[in-house]
Amino acid sequence: QVHLVESGGGLVQAGGSLSLSCATSGISFSFYSLSWYRQAPGKQRELVALITASKHTNYADSVKGRFTISRDNAKKSVYLQMDNLKPEDTGVYYCYADLERTRTYWGQGAQVTVSS
């Protein structure tokens, strides 16, 4: 059975930092691309950051220079370091695992709230 479990969300003031973790089980982790998505109230879910199996990374323009995605294949985990947070970063952050679109999995989400 596949599990993606996010942790590390919370409440922070603007300008602060948070780190999210996503621990996985049940997948051949090293072969998967891993992403973080977020969904703000009343808005569609959007891609925040992606890291491929070869550790190539890509970021949404709104978070470039502030967020860093990384992965640890030995721990089967993916991370999102978020610095200089802004109120518009508020939302539920989801971990997403993708094996070339043939197998895809979502985590349950972690709330991030940035106060102004």
N, CA and C of each residue as an Amber inpcrd file, in Angstrom:
protein
   348
   0.8490000  -1.1850000   0.0000000   0.0000000   0.0000000   0.0000000
   0.8910000   1.2430000   0.0000000   0.4620000   2.2480000  -0.7750000
   1.2460000   3.4570000  -0.9200000   0.7870000   4.5150000   0.0830000
   1.7660000   5.1520000   0.7140000   1.4710000   6.2450000   1.6350000
   2.4270000   7.4010000   1.3740000   1.8680000   8.6130000   1.3310000
   2.6440000   9.8450000   1.3090000   2.1440000  10.6800000   2.4790000
   3.0190000  10.9840000   3.4130000   2.6100000  11.6710000   4.6260000
   3.4190000  12.9500000   4.7870000   2.7110000  14.0870000   4.6940000
   3.3600000  15.3780000   4.8690000   3.4260000  15.7490000   6.3470000
   4.4340000  16.5170000   6.6900000   4.5650000  17.0610000   8.0400000
   5.3320000  18.3680000   7.9640000   5.2000000  19.1720000   9.0280000
   5.9910000  20.3920000   9.1240000   5.2340000  21.6680000   8.8400000
   3.9650000  21.6000000   8.5000000   3.2020000  22.8170000   8.2860000
   2.9730000  23.5610000   9.5830000   2.3440000  24.7190000   9.4690000
   2.0390000  25.4840000  10.6620000   1.7820000  26.9380000  10.3530000
   1.8640000  27.7440000  11.4080000   1.6120000  29.1750000  11.3210000
   2.9270000  29.9240000  11.5040000   3.1710000  30.8730000  10.6220000
   4.4140000  31.6580000  10.6900000   4.1110000  33.0840000  10.2440000
   4.8920000  34.0140000  10.7370000   4.7360000  35.4080000  10.3060000
   5.4160000  35.6310000   8.9680000   4.9360000  36.6250000   8.2530000
   5.5640000  36.9740000   6.9830000   7.0560000  37.2310000   7.1960000
   7.8520000  36.7120000   6.2550000   9.2940000  36.8190000   6.3660000
   9.9430000  35.6380000   7.0530000   9.1420000  34.8030000   7.6480000
   9.6620000  33.6390000   8.3510000   9.8850000  32.4510000   7.4330000
  10.2350000  31.3250000   8.0640000  10.5580000  30.1040000   7.3180000
   9.8040000  28.9070000   7.8760000   9.5420000  27.9660000   7.0090000
   8.9830000  26.6690000   7.3880000   9.6130000  25.6180000   6.5020000
   9.6550000  24.4060000   7.0170000  10.1620000  23.2970000   6.2280000
   9.1240000  22.1870000   6.2250000   8.7680000  21.7220000   5.0440000
   7.8340000  20.6130000   4.9010000   8.5980000  19.3420000   4.5550000
   8.0940000  18.2310000   5.0480000   8.6430000  16.9180000   4.7180000
   7.5210000  16.0270000   4.2120000   7.8630000  15.1200000   3.3360000
   6.9150000  14.1210000   2.8430000   7.6070000  12.7740000   2.8680000
   7.1530000  11.9340000   3.7680000   7.7050000  10.5840000   3.8830000
   6.8340000   9.6300000   3.0820000   7.4670000   8.8090000   2.2750000
   6.7140000   7.8960000   1.4160000   6.9980000   6.4480000   1.7870000
   6.0700000   5.5960000   1.4050000   6.2640000   4.1590000   1.5340000
   5.4490000   3.4810000   0.4500000   5.9000000   2.2880000   0.0500000
   5.1440000   1.5270000  -0.9270000   5.4340000   1.8430000  -2.3740000
   6.4160000   2.7260000  -2.6320000   6.7870000   3.0410000  -4.0160000
   8.2940000   2.8850000  -4.1840000   8.6980000   2.6620000  -5.4350000
  10.1290000   2.6260000  -5.7480000  10.5890000   4.0690000  -5.8820000
  10.8490000   4.6700000  -4.7640000  10.9870000   6.1200000  -4.6280000
  11.9740000   6.7220000  -5.6190000  13.1160000   6.1040000  -5.7960000
  14.1850000   6.7220000  -6.5960000  13.7970000   6.9190000  -8.0560000
  12.7670000   6.2220000  -8.5230000  12.3530000   6.3280000  -9.9240000
  11.3080000   7.4210000 -10.1540000  10.7630000   7.9450000  -9.0800000
   9.6540000   8.8840000  -9.1750000  10.1240000  10.3330000  -9.2210000
   9.3840000  11.1530000  -9.9710000   9.4630000  12.5950000  -9.8090000
   8.5760000  12.9600000  -8.6230000   9.0370000  13.9080000  -7.8300000
   8.2950000  14.3490000  -6.6480000   8.0070000  15.8320000  -6.7700000
   6.8180000  16.2130000  -6.3810000   6.4130000  17.6080000  -6.4860000
   5.7050000  18.0490000  -5.2120000   5.6990000  19.3470000  -5.0370000
   4.8500000  19.9890000  -4.0320000   3.8550000  20.8790000  -4.7780000
   2.5920000  20.7080000  -4.4590000   1.5180000  21.5540000  -4.9480000
   0.9260000  22.2960000  -3.7450000   0.2110000  23.3610000  -4.0260000
  -0.5260000  24.0360000  -2.9530000  -1.8810000  24.4830000  -3.4860000
  -2.7950000  24.6110000  -2.5450000  -4.1330000  25.0780000  -2.8790000
  -4.5780000  26.0880000  -1.8390000  -4.7790000  27.3070000  -2.3030000
  -5.2790000  28.3700000  -1.4330000  -6.8010000  28.3270000  -1.4450000
  -7.4280000  28.8550000  -0.4050000  -8.8980000  28.8520000  -0.3530000
  -9.5040000  29.5140000  -1.5990000 -10.4290000  28.8160000  -2.2370000
 -11.1110000  29.3520000  -3.3960000 -10.3120000  29.3440000  -4.6770000
  -9.1280000  28.7350000  -4.6500000  -8.2790000  28.7180000  -5.8400000
  -7.9650000  27.2870000  -6.2510000  -7.5000000  27.1460000  -7.4800000
  -7.1110000  25.8310000  -7.9620000  -5.7600000  25.4130000  -7.3860000
  -5.5680000  24.1210000  -7.3250000  -4.2810000  23.5930000  -6.8910000
  -3.2170000  23.9570000  -7.9330000  -2.0600000  24.3880000  -7.4630000
  -0.9960000  24.8030000  -8.3740000   0.3250000  24.1500000  -8.0140000
   1.1460000  23.9360000  -9.0380000   2.4660000  23.3700000  -8.8210000
   3.3850000  24.4180000  -8.2050000   4.0710000  24.0310000  -7.1400000
   5.0150000  24.9230000  -6.4640000   6.4480000  24.5750000  -6.8520000
   6.7910000  23.2790000  -6.7640000   8.1620000  22.8570000  -7.0520000
   8.1720000  21.3940000  -7.4270000   9.1520000  21.0290000  -8.2420000
   9.2800000  19.6530000  -8.7180000  10.7450000  19.2480000  -8.6940000
  10.9960000  17.9890000  -8.3850000  12.3400000  17.4370000  -8.4810000
  12.2220000  16.0820000  -9.1680000  12.9810000  15.9050000 -10.2140000
  12.9080000  14.6610000 -10.9780000  13.7730000  13.5680000 -10.3480000
  13.6900000  12.3790000 -10.9220000  14.4940000  11.2680000 -10.4290000
  15.9840000  11.5760000 -10.5440000  16.3460000  12.3800000 -11.5390000
  17.7460000  12.7610000 -11.7210000  18.1000000  14.0380000 -10.9670000
  17.1590000  14.5000000 -10.1170000  17.3530000  15.6480000  -9.2280000
  17.3650000  16.9840000  -9.9570000  16.7920000  17.0090000 -11.1620000
  16.5480000  18.2920000 -11.8120000  15.3710000  18.9540000 -11.1140000
  15.4590000  20.2620000 -10.8760000  14.3980000  20.9610000 -10.1520000
  13.7450000  22.0370000 -11.0190000  12.4940000  22.3420000 -10.6660000
  11.7590000  23.4000000 -11.3460000  10.8330000  24.0430000 -10.3270000
  10.6440000  25.3560000 -10.4470000   9.8590000  26.0950000  -9.4700000
   8.8470000  27.0160000 -10.1490000   7.7460000  27.2470000  -9.4710000
   6.8160000  28.2820000  -9.9060000   7.5210000  29.6340000  -9.7780000
   7.2130000  30.5460000 -10.6920000   7.8630000  31.8620000 -10.6650000
   7.6660000  32.5560000  -9.3200000   6.5110000  32.3320000  -8.7200000
   6.1800000  33.0400000  -7.4770000   7.0400000  32.6160000  -6.2910000
   7.7240000  31.4800000  -6.3960000   8.5190000  31.0030000  -5.2540000
  10.0090000  30.9030000  -5.5670000  10.3950000  31.1870000  -6.7890000
  11.8130000  31.0880000  -7.1590000  12.6580000  31.9890000  -6.2720000
  13.7600000  31.4390000  -5.7850000  14.6540000  32.1940000  -4.9230000
  14.2580000  32.1660000  -3.4590000  13.0660000  31.6510000  -3.1580000
  12.6000000  31.5850000  -1.7580000  12.4030000  30.1520000  -1.2830000
  12.0000000  29.2630000  -2.1820000  11.7300000  27.8630000  -1.8190000
  12.8010000  26.9610000  -2.4290000  13.0940000  25.8660000  -1.7160000
  14.0490000  24.8800000  -2.2080000  13.4840000  23.4860000  -2.0070000
  13.3970000  22.7380000  -3.0830000  12.9480000  21.3510000  -2.9980000
  14.1660000  20.4340000  -3.0120000  14.0920000  19.3540000  -2.2430000
  15.1820000  18.3880000  -2.2120000  14.6030000  17.0090000  -1.9320000
  15.4040000  16.0030000  -2.1590000  14.9560000  14.6280000  -1.9200000
  16.0860000  13.8190000  -1.3060000  15.6980000  12.8210000  -0.5460000
  16.6450000  11.8750000   0.0430000  16.1460000  10.4850000  -0.3210000
  16.7820000   9.8780000  -1.3030000  16.3080000   8.5730000  -1.7800000
  16.4540000   7.4880000  -0.7130000  17.4720000   7.5900000   0.1100000
  17.6630000   6.5870000   1.1660000  16.5270000   6.6380000   2.1860000
  16.0200000   7.8320000   2.4490000  14.9150000   7.9850000   3.4100000
  13.5520000   7.9960000   2.7260000  13.5510000   7.9100000   1.3760000
  12.3040000   7.9200000   0.6180000  11.4530000   9.1350000   0.9830000
  12.1150000  10.2720000   1.0540000  11.4460000  11.4900000   1.4820000
  11.7950000  12.6560000   0.5700000  10.8580000  13.5890000   0.4880000
  11.0630000  14.8240000  -0.2500000  10.7650000  15.9800000   0.6900000
  11.4820000  17.0860000   0.4810000  11.4050000  18.2060000   1.3960000
  11.1500000  19.5100000   0.6400000  10.5790000  20.4670000   1.3370000
  10.4040000  21.8060000   0.7810000  10.7950000  22.8130000   1.8550000
  11.9090000  23.4910000   1.6240000  12.3290000  24.5590000   2.5160000
  11.7410000  25.8570000   1.9890000  10.9990000  26.5380000   2.8360000
  10.3170000  27.7690000   2.4380000  10.8400000  28.9240000   3.2720000
  11.4840000  29.8660000   2.6250000  12.0440000  31.0370000   3.2860000
  11.3580000  32.3000000   2.7990000  11.4860000  33.3630000   3.6000000
  10.8800000  34.6470000   3.2550000   9.4190000  34.4750000   2.8490000
   8.6830000  33.7940000   3.6910000   7.2920000  33.4800000   3.3730000
   6.4360000  34.7350000   3.3140000   5.4440000  34.6790000   2.4410000
   4.5190000  35.7880000   2.2360000   3.0960000  35.3100000   2.5230000
   2.1930000  36.2240000   2.8660000   0.7980000  35.8050000   3.1210000
   0.1920000  35.0340000   1.9420000   0.5860000  35.3670000   0.7340000
   0.0370000  34.6680000  -0.4350000   0.5670000  33.2440000  -0.5810000
   1.4960000  32.8470000   0.2620000   1.9540000  31.4520000   0.2870000
   1.0230000  30.5660000   1.1130000   0.0570000  31.1580000   1.7770000
  -0.8830000  30.4110000   2.6000000  -1.6820000  29.4240000   1.7580000
  -1.8370000  28.2210000   2.2900000  -2.6160000  27.2010000   1.6100000
  -2.3230000  25.8260000   2.1640000  -2.9650000  24.8350000   1.5690000
  -2.6710000  23.4500000   1.9020000  -1.6410000  22.9500000   0.8950000
  -0.5520000  22.4220000   1.4090000   0.5420000  21.9400000   0.5780000
   0.4780000  20.4190000   0.4770000   0.5230000  19.9460000  -0.7620000
   0.3890000  18.5180000  -1.0360000   1.6620000  17.9750000  -1.6750000
   2.0320000  16.8180000  -1.2470000   3.1250000  16.0680000  -1.8440000
   2.5410000  15.1930000  -2.9660000   3.2700000  15.0830000  -4.0670000
   2.7710000  14.3420000  -5.2360000   3.9160000  13.5260000  -5.8230000
   3.6520000  12.2410000  -6.0370000   4.6460000  11.3440000  -6.6220000
   4.1610000  10.8720000  -7.9880000   5.0460000  10.9110000  -8.9570000
   4.6620000  10.6550000 -10.3490000   5.7220000   9.7800000 -11.0290000
   5.2850000   8.6180000 -11.5300000   6.1780000   7.7450000 -12.2860000
   5.7880000   7.8460000 -13.7490000   6.2760000   8.9010000 -14.4040000
   6.0250000   9.1320000 -15.8330000   4.5390000   9.0130000 -16.1750000
   3.6990000   9.5360000 -15.3100000   2.2400000   9.5910000 -15.4820000
   1.5610000   8.2230000 -15.4300000   2.3250000   7.1540000 -15.2570000
   1.6910000   5.8280000 -15.2130000   1.1640000   5.5170000 -13.8150000
   1.8420000   6.0200000 -12.8160000   1.4110000   5.8420000 -11.4280000
   1.5940000   7.1770000 -10.7150000   0.5320000   7.6590000 -10.1340000
   0.5840000   8.9480000  -9.4420000  -0.1040000   8.8340000  -8.0910000
   0.4540000   9.5320000  -7.1150000  -0.0710000   9.4580000  -5.7550000
  -0.0030000  10.8330000  -5.0950000  -0.9980000  11.1000000  -4.2500000
  -1.0570000  12.3450000  -3.4910000  -0.9620000  12.0780000  -2.0020000
  -0.3710000  13.0150000  -1.2920000  -0.4420000  13.0040000   0.1460000
  -1.7330000  13.6530000   0.6020000  -1.9130000  13.6910000   1.9290000
  -3.1790000  14.1910000   2.4770000  -3.1720000  15.7020000   2.6610000
  -1.9910000  16.3140000   2.5810000  -1.8940000  17.7730000   2.6860000
  -1.4570000  18.2550000   4.0520000  -0.7870000  19.4040000   4.0450000
  -0.3470000  20.0530000   5.2810000  -0.6560000  21.5440000   5.1700000
  -1.2670000  22.0820000   6.2210000  -1.6620000  23.4910000   6.2030000
  -0.4640000  24.3920000   6.4990000  -0.3010000  25.4110000   5.6570000
   0.6860000  26.4570000   5.8980000  -0.0570000  27.7870000   5.9220000
   0.1000000  28.5100000   7.0100000  -0.5550000  29.8000000   7.1540000
   0.4980000  30.8650000   7.4560000   0.5090000  31.9050000   6.6180000
   1.4670000  32.9910000   6.7950000   0.6930000  34.2520000   7.1490000
   0.9600000  34.7760000   8.3160000   0.2560000  35.9790000   8.7650000
   1.0380000  37.2310000   8.3820000   0.3030000  38.2870000   8.1320000
   0.9570000  39.5440000   7.7240000   1.3050000  40.4090000   8.9190000
